[in-house]
Amino acid sequence: MTDSFKTLFAGVLAAMVVFTSAAVQAEAEAEQDSKAVAERVEALKKNVIRLNRDLFILEEDLLFPASTQFAVFLSVNAGEFLNLDAVKLKVDGDIVASHLYTERQVTALERGGMQRLFIGNLKTGTHEVTVFVEGMGPNNRAYKQAATLAFEKSTETTALEIRIKDRSSDYQPMVSIVEWE
């Protein structure tokens, strides 16, 4: 090998080392930049979620002010004497909510879950709520029962709970409507 060839080979080898280290450094910088971008995107996502929650709360306050807000919830403490199929809710004679239940929903309710069946506005004064419950009762017979409650709506938020319970005294389900204090 000649000296010029050795010098050329050393130059090419040195250039390869420089280019390789530059590529590794550029890749490391790109990785740091992508981490920084990912962190900024994550921070933006958190801000959007927080703003969305605040907007939802403001929207609820505007649509359902506390002075007219009215909500109806459903709870089930049954399962032995009733397999719930459907619920229909009337307020002052108008149907405001109806719901058909899946097996998963019924299971969740029987485990202690509570469903917000209706939320809306009512002016102050006397109102009447009627609920119709349908399902399969004892001995696999169709079961239908209704319950009615007359109540006075004040300027405060009013919440009612429809309670479906097993009644062991006559082996029948019982439907009641209770006003929350």
N, C-alpha and C positions, 0 to 999 in steps of 0.2 A: 504494500500500500504506500502510496505516495503521501507526502506531507499535505498537498493541496486537497487530496481526497479525505484525509483525516480531518482537516480543518472544515471542509464542507460537511462531513458527517457530524462533527461536533456542533456545527452551526445548526444543522437540521434538527439534531437531537435537542439542542437548547431551545429552538423555536417550538418544538413539540411540547416541551415541558412548560414553556411560557403559555402557549395556547391552552394546554390542558388545565393549568392552574387558573387561567382566566375563565375558562368554561366552568370549572368547579366553583369559583368565586361568584360568577354570574348566576349559576344555579342556586347557590346558597342565598344570594340576594333576592332572587325571584321567589324562593321559598319563604323568606322573611316577609317579602311584600305580600305574598298570598296569605300568609298568616295574619298580617296586619289588616288586609282587606276582609278576611273572614271574621276577625274580631269586630271590625266596624259594622259589617253586615249584621252580626249577632246583636250588637248594641242597638242598631236601628230596629231590628225585629222586636226587641224588648220595649223600645219606645213606642212602636206602633201598637203593640198589644196593650200597653198601659193607656195610651190615648184612646184606643177602641173601647176599653173598659169604662173610662171616664165619659166618653161619648154615650155609651149605652145607659149609664146612670143618669146623665143629663136628659137623655131622651125619655126615660121612664118618668123622671120628675116632671117633664113638660106634658107628656101624654096622660099621666096618671098622678095628678097632684094629690097630696095627702088628704086634702079636704074632701075629695070625691072618690078616692081610691077604694076599690072593693075587690077582694080576692076570695076564691073558693078552692079549698084543698080537699083531697081525698085520701083517706087512710083505710087500710084493710087489716083487721085482726080476725081473719077467718081462714077458711081453707078446708075445714072438716065438713061444714054444712053448706058451703057455697063455692062454686067454681065460677068466678066473675067473668062475664062476657062483654057487657056494655053498660055505659052510664050516660044518661041524658040529663042536662041541667036546664031548668027554666028560671028566669028572674022576671018577676012581674008578668008572667004569662008568655014571655018570649023565650024561645030556645036560644041559649047563648053558648052552649057547649055540648058536644056529644063525643064519645070516645069508645072505640072497639079495642079490646085488650088482646095482646098476644100472650102466649104462655110465659114468656120471659118477663113481661111487664107485671103479670099477676104474681109471679114468683117474687119479684122485687118488692111489690106492695106487701105481700104476706111476710116478708122478712123485715118489715118495719119501714119501708120506703114511703114517701108521701108524694103525691102528684099534685102539681098546681093545675087544677082543672080549668080555672077561669081567672082572668084579671081584667078589670075594666073600671069604668066610672059610674057612680050612682050619685044622684043629688040627695041632699038630706031629706029625711022623712021616713014614712013607713013603707016597707017593701016586703015582698013574699018570694021565697026561694023554694022550688020543688025539685027533687031529684028522683029519677027513675032508674032502678038498678035491675039488670037482667043477668041471668046465669043459670047454671045447673045446680039445683038444690039437692036435698037428700033423696036417695033412691033414684038418682039420675032423672029427676023430673024438672021440667022448665020452671024457673023461679023468676017472679017479677014482684017488686015491691017499690013503693013510693014513700017519700017522707017530705013533709012541708014545714017550713019555719017562717013565721012572720017576725020581722025585726025592725028596729028603729035605727036608721043610718044617721050618725052624728057627723060633725065636721072632722072627726078623726078617721084614720084608716080603719076599715072594717074588714075582718077576716072570719070566714066561716070554715068549718071542717065537716065534711061528710064522713061519718064513721060507719064502717061495715064490720060487724062483729058476729062471731058465733054465739048463739044463745043456747046453752046446754039444758036449760029448764024444759024447753019443748023441741030441742034438736032442730032449730031453725036459725037462719041468719037474721040479724036485726040491722036496720038502717036508721041512722039518726043524723040530725044536723045540729051542730053546736057552734055557738058564737065564741070566738076567742076573746079573752079579756085584755 
